[in-house]
Amino acid sequence: MTDQSIVDSARKRWGLIIIGIAVLLIIILLVSLLFIPGSQKKFPATETPQLLIVPVIKITQTPLESTNQPDSVTQTESATLPTSEQQLTVGSFRISDIDGMEQLYIPAGEFLMGTNDIEAKREISGGRAYPEIPQFTYFLEAFWLDKYEVTNKQYHKCMEAGACTEPHRIGSYTYPDYFTNPAYDNYPVVWVSWFQATDYCAWADRRLPTEAEWEKAARGPDGRKYPWGNDPYSADKANICDVNCTRTHQLNAFDDGYPDLAPVGSYPAGVSPYGVLDMAGNVWEWNSTEIRDYPYDANDGREDPGGIDVERGWRGSSWANGLWWLRSSVRYHALDFYSWYVLGFRCAASAD
């Protein structure tokens, strides 16, 4: 190695040493700055991240009993559910967890069905009323009946579930957007056939009432003429063809407040002995029964749900009818595929 090489090598070593010392001094300076008082950034409380702890509550929903179980009845929302049929009586009710309908308990027992010769022989020009004679006593087991007619809103819910088809028409007699306008949500659904009514009741875990069940719920065990008793009609008892009505049965002496259909439950003065509303007027109601002569017999085939083009019964009269039709024994009928702007329904269920 030459003298020049030795000198160059020494210079390189000194250069590296100097660089190392400089780096070390810089590190020492930076470290010292970190520990000088007042040199750290202060974060105000509002800038400090906060952990929000939200309690999670698990809710277990206990569904109401099936509609064929009597122990699902309650008198009030806070009451204890009855545990035996002996606790059920007139006024007992339950609420469907499917469509929200209030259902009333109709006790077992006998009632008068049909009417006497004088009423039944009254001539109805152009009508389709079916014979109401002879009058007879009939026994029924306990059952449940909807307090109100099924509404547009409830029927919409069935359609949304895919269990019901749209009514045959949207408008009523005077309301062109009757079924689609939310203003009529609480009005009875119309323009539905017997098959559509049957489908709805099946979806709601119920069925159509027989004509015997319907008549008992309307007039009670004492054979009264109207749901409210034997007193004459007044405008607070039912929706009929009054002064507002433009039909041929118009009765100018009465004003029930509606020219057409009315919201369900609008006439509490017309309540039946069991608390059922709108059993006279507003809309005719499908029942399950094939229309046949009296006396009624549930076991003679008239309650067979099969078949098509079967004449099925209607009950209750409508807003387009006059006074004679309000009687609880009146029977009307049409083929099962028929629908009309005065025809709706309510559902029933056996209590056993």
Summary of the structure (lengths in Angstrom):
residues: 352
radius of gyration: 38.2
end to end distance: 118.2
largest distance: 149.5
contacts: 1042
relative contact order: 0.15
helix: 24%
strand: 14%
